Amino acid sequence: MDHRIKARPAELHLPKLLACALLILWSVAAAADDSITIGVIGDQTFALDLQAAYAIMEDGVGELSRQNLHVVLHTGDLLESSRPPAEVQAQFNEATAILDSLPVDWFLTAGDHDVNPPGFQEDSSDRSREQLFQQLYGARVPAVLQKPWYSFDVGSYHFIALYSHQALHSDPRFGNIFLAQIYNDQFEFLKDDLEDHKNAKGIIVFVHQALWYHASGWQRVHEPLARYPVAAVISGHHHYDQDSGTTDGIRYLTVGATGGFTKNGSRDAGDVHHVTVLKVLSDKVTSVKLISLSDNRPLELTPRVDMDRVQALDVQLGNFFDFAQRNPVFVKNGQMVGNCTINTPATVHIEQIGNPIDLPLTVKIAFSSSPSGVTLSGAAFGVGQCQTSSSTECRLARTARTFFSNYSSVLINEFTPLWTSGLAGTAQAGTVLRFNIRTTFAGSSGTLFLETDTSTAVQACP
């Protein structure tokens, strides 16, 4: 005889019903939020002070440690490979000690400053620094001992670390862009790896350089990525954050520097250090959070259309490297002159500025001298150069004064100076005349500016 009590549905205890309901709800919620949260760290090298850069990275590690992450990706340029091998190894030990304080695993893809040999030679055959990187990082990730590209899993998600420097000293924006691509051996690895992990919940690819800048070279890489559950491709290298949008369901993102050199301008034009937190659900990026390490203000991704403009303006401002040679100022018998022989009055000319972008550009010039005592005299922009102007501010029409412009080279029409000013007052030899040149435009993401500081020193006539 069966002595077990068969309970009717109405006789089930209420607590048991609640427990079952909660279990079902928890299971449904867990299935619906089977996401992964990823921290991303950008470049440290190409910095004036590597120790200061590592200190900023340490701040970033602290921020990411509070974000409840599953994994952290480093997009490269952790080391300065131009230094002697013993120094590079010391850098690696110092930097990885900081990264090891993260509460989750971290992974690195090689940057150009991690593998390029000293001295610039496009497509260099000197693989010594690449081999050193493989030895150092390969002690942690053995696959790197064989090739600088590899893959790994975190839970049900798959990650692929691509290598953007098979042709050393190449760049998808500068120099011979056709060298900056994924070559056949790595491409075959990528295709096989994607197929082997086609059932992953989602796939995330990270690489140092944004190789998609060379569109024809990247196209064959994008095509297989689009056939698998790839959520994002993430790069660093540019030292500014950038959103390249979504193509065939794949989000293309570039993170800014975490200690490396930044632009000189507004935050959204790249003048900020940050780390990034991505949340991915299956094959979709559901959120991107940028955490500023330069201040406590919110930070948003800047669209590529604006960052490409910023890049052209940055190249243009780099042309002020010879400002002092173009604008010599001498003192003779207490008077400032431009030439000690013929005693021409001292003047300053700015020729190197035009408008290399497709939107109106405002150019503003600010002046100061140290020690004080020198002022501008008759400062003015050239006739017909500006849509509107004052003595120190000019609005240039799109492409004004520009012969050609791209990401890596800007050639300005310098036949007529944009701005000229005389100098009044008295100065002693050694007085530094300082100028700030700021270029501002209203882009799709708001108002952005870049600026540069340049100077010329008053010299004594022989």
Disulfide bonds with the S-S distance in Angstrom:
Cys340-Cys461 1.92
Cys386-Cys394 2.05
